[in-house]
Structures are given as structure tokens and as C-alpha cells.
Amino acid sequence: MINLESVLQIQTYSGLQQRMIIFIIKELVKRSVTYYIYNGCVYATKGIADSYPCVVAHMDTVHRICEDLTVIENEGILTGYNRVTQTQVGIGGDDKVGVYIALRCLEATENIKLVFFRDEEIGCLGSSDNDKSFFDDVKFVLQCDRKGNSGFVTNASGTILCSDEFMNDVKEIISVYGYSFINGMMTDVMALRNSGIEISMANIECGYYNPHYSNEYVVISDVENCLNMVQTIINSLNKTYKIRGNLDIADNQLA
């Protein structure tokens, strides 16, 4: 099983994501998952199906590579520590938590697609120039790339991410896990929608806090709750949730 601390231990920075790419590819090869590289991003497909759920994450963080990153756990909270300088450093939960959740979903799901994007933190460079054909047989796209533990983002900076039908079908599921619909900001799913991909998407709060700062931390129970919710959505929703442009503006976006 993929270990959260092992993923968080990998140092990655915008433009310097090779260590994470190597780690991800090793996990895909270990499970005989088909993958390819497009524009520096890893696209993976597990199983053979007419349509797939898709989980995406970004591989870069804002934290520069340092002499040491040691993950420390205290009462269910993980943070980063540099043993050389004896200082707290950013653990990179944004978005290594998303990478962890995507890989756990890969383990648990027979048929699934994943994308690991590069350079989200400097303008969604990987997701803006994406392989659109990869999403032709995708039912919906989920990303876990937001601080907190209760927000399910359906509108990113004015871009409608998903249809009314998707929201209606997912609303009861997310409420069980303590989540509700909110508005958010730019991330990869927003870039995918703005590139013309007409599939419902969402971004999800996933248990990291104080992102972009040296005192960033990750709450294990919040990560696992998010993971369980994502897996429940994947197992429960069997339709393809199309959405056209920015026209399907849901009346119940924040209901």
C-alpha cells in the first residue's frame, strides 16, 4: 500500500519534479499500469472499460529543494523538518497529498485514469497544455488540491466546473463525509475546463494546512476521510457527466 509519509518525503519544486515523476512511474510499473508522458505530465490508464473515473494531482510544490526533508508525526499531524538547519520546512502537502490520494485510488479501483501534472504552482503549465483526447472516455474528474477538510469546489474563479446533474448525484455522498459545495480558485481542473474539456470536475479540500509556508502541516485523519470520500464517489457514480462550456450554471451551486 502507498504510504502517505513516503510520498511527502519526496522533495519536488516547480521545474524540478523528476524525483516525483520517477516515484510515480515506479508505482505504475509495479502494477502493470499503462502510462505515457505528454508535455512533462504523466498520463495513466488502469484496466479496460468504456469509460473511466479520473483523478488528477500536481507534482510540484512551492518549497525549494533543501539539504534535508524529514517527515515528523506528532499525534496524527505530519510536518516537515530540516535536520541540517534544525528548522521546520514546508512538507509540500500541496499537492503531494493529492498525489497520494490519486495513487491510493489507483490501488483500489479496477478501471481508472490518472494524470499527474507538472508546474501547477507557476501557472498550471502542464494542465493548460493537456492531451484532450485522454479525457474522451472519462466520466468525471476529481482533484484533491486545497487546504482544509470540508470544501468541495464546484466553481473556480468563475469557471463552472461541473453540471447540475453531477452536483445532485454527489451531494448526498459528500455530506456523509462532512463536505459541502464551495467556490474556489485556480488549479488544474480549472485549467482543464478552460481548455475546452466538457466533463464535470471538482477540486476537494484534502487535509493540508498553511500551504506555501514553512509551518505547513498535514492532518492524517483528514487526508484519509477525503480519500474515503473520493473512493466512494468513484464507486457510486457510473454516468458520464458532460458539461458544455460555461453554460450549465447550476442554480444550486452553493445550496
CORUR-V229962 format. One record per residue. RES is the residue in three letters. PSI is psi in radians with two decimals (none if undefined). BURIAL is I if it has 9 or more other C-alpha atoms within 8 Angstrom, else O. Layout:
res	psi	burial
RES	PSI	BURIAL
RES	PSI	BURIAL
This chain:
res	psi	burial
MET	2.42	O
ILE	2.37	O
ASN	2.25	O
LEU	-0.79	O
GLU	-0.60	O
SER	-0.67	O
VAL	-0.77	I
LEU	-0.43	I
GLN	-0.38	I
ILE	2.16	O
GLN	2.30	I
THR	2.49	I
TYR	2.68	I
SER	2.22	I
GLY	-0.20	O
LEU	1.16	O
GLN	0.19	I
GLN	-0.64	O
ARG	-0.70	I
MET	-0.68	I
ILE	-0.80	I
ILE	-0.77	O
PHE	-0.82	O
ILE	-0.81	O
ILE	-0.69	O
LYS	-0.71	O
GLU	-0.64	O
LEU	-0.79	I
VAL	-0.70	I
LYS	-0.54	O
ARG	0.22	O
SER	0.69	O
VAL	2.33	I
THR	2.36	I
TYR	2.85	I
TYR	2.86	O
ILE	2.26	O
TYR	2.14	I
ASN	0.66	O
GLY	0.12	O
CYS	2.66	I
VAL	2.08	I
TYR	2.22	I
ALA	2.50	I
THR	2.17	I
LYS	2.24	I
GLY	3.07	O
ILE	2.08	O
ALA	2.86	O
ASP	-0.54	O
SER	2.74	O
TYR	2.53	I
PRO	2.70	I
CYS	2.34	I
VAL	2.31	I
VAL	2.77	I
ALA	2.88	I
HIS	2.56	I
MET	-0.36	I
ASP	2.77	I
THR	3.03	I
VAL	-0.10	I
HIS	2.15	I
ARG	2.63	O
ILE	2.28	O
CYS	3.06	O
GLU	-0.55	O
ASP	2.40	O
LEU	1.89	I
THR	2.22	I
VAL	2.19	I
ILE	2.35	O
GLU	2.32	O
ASN	1.95	O
GLU	0.79	O
GLY	0.13	O
ILE	2.30	I
LEU	2.40	I
THR	2.98	I
GLY	2.51	I
TYR	2.33	I
ASN	1.91	I
ARG	-0.37	I
VAL	-0.84	O
THR	-0.16	O
GLN	0.82	O
THR	2.72	O
GLN	2.42	I
VAL	2.77	I
GLY	2.26	I
ILE	-0.31	I
GLY	0.56	I
GLY	-0.51	I
ASP	1.62	I
ASP	0.65	I
LYS	-0.45	I
VAL	-0.72	I
GLY	-0.68	I
VAL	-0.80	I
TYR	-0.83	I
ILE	-0.72	I
ALA	-0.77	I
LEU	-0.60	I
ARG	-0.67	I
CYS	-0.64	I
LEU	-0.77	I
GLU	-0.65	O
ALA	-0.16	O
THR	2.33	O
GLU	-0.78	O
ASN	2.03	I
ILE	2.67	I
LYS	2.56	I
LEU	2.57	I
VAL	2.34	I
PHE	1.89	I
PHE	2.63	I
ARG	2.69	I
ASP	0.75	I
GLU	-0.65	I
GLU	-0.28	I
ILE	0.52	O
GLY	0.39	O
CYS	0.84	I
LEU	-0.67	I
GLY	-0.74	I
SER	-0.43	I
SER	-0.63	I
ASP	1.32	O
ASN	2.93	I
ASP	1.61	O
LYS	-0.58	O
SER	-0.43	O
PHE	-0.49	O
PHE	0.09	O
ASP	-0.55	O
ASP	0.52	O
VAL	2.40	I
LYS	-0.78	I
PHE	2.85	I
VAL	2.29	I
LEU	2.37	I
GLN	2.43	I
CYS	1.63	I
ASP	1.05	I
ARG	2.46	I
LYS	2.65	I
GLY	-2.96	I
ASN	0.30	I
SER	0.05	O
GLY	2.32	I
PHE	1.78	I
VAL	2.13	I
THR	-0.10	I
ASN	2.06	I
ALA	1.86	I
SER	0.71	O
GLY	-0.16	O
THR	2.07	I
ILE	2.09	I
LEU	-0.44	I
CYS	2.87	I
SER	2.87	I
ASP	-0.73	I
GLU	-0.78	O
PHE	-0.80	I
MET	-0.73	I
ASN	-0.69	O
ASP	-0.43	I
VAL	-0.27	I
LYS	-0.81	I
GLU	-0.65	O
ILE	-0.88	I
ILE	-0.51	I
SER	-0.56	I
VAL	-0.57	O
TYR	0.16	I
GLY	0.36	O
TYR	2.75	I
SER	2.86	I
PHE	2.40	I
ILE	2.96	I
ASN	2.65	I
GLY	-2.77	I
MET	-3.01	O
MET	2.36	O
THR	-2.96	I
ASP	-0.67	I
VAL	-0.56	I
MET	-0.75	I
ALA	-0.68	I
LEU	-0.80	I
ARG	-0.74	I
ASN	-0.33	I
SER	-0.09	O
GLY	0.14	O
ILE	2.10	I
GLU	0.97	I
ILE	2.45	I
SER	2.46	I
MET	2.91	I
ALA	2.68	I
ASN	2.49	I
ILE	2.35	I
GLU	2.35	I
CYS	0.34	I
GLY	0.21	I
TYR	2.72	I
TYR	2.71	I
ASN	0.77	I
PRO	2.62	I
HIS	0.10	I
TYR	2.77	O
SER	-0.40	I
ASN	0.42	I
GLU	2.52	I
TYR	2.87	I
VAL	2.27	I
VAL	1.99	I
ILE	-0.77	I
SER	-0.61	O
ASP	-0.68	I
VAL	-0.80	I
GLU	-0.61	O
ASN	-0.76	I
CYS	-0.79	I
LEU	-0.81	I
ASN	-0.66	O
MET	-0.79	I
VAL	-0.75	I
GLN	-0.62	I
THR	-0.73	I
ILE	-0.80	I
ILE	-0.73	I
ASN	-0.33	O
SER	-0.53	O
LEU	2.03	O
ASN	0.02	O
LYS	2.89	O
THR	2.12	I
TYR	1.55	I
LYS	2.66	I
ILE	2.33	I
ARG	2.07	O
GLY	-2.36	O
ASN	0.50	O
LEU	-0.48	O
ASP	1.03	I
ILE	2.01	I
ALA	2.29	O
ASP	-0.46	O
ASN	0.54	O
GLN	-0.71	I
LEU	0.31	O
ALA	none	O
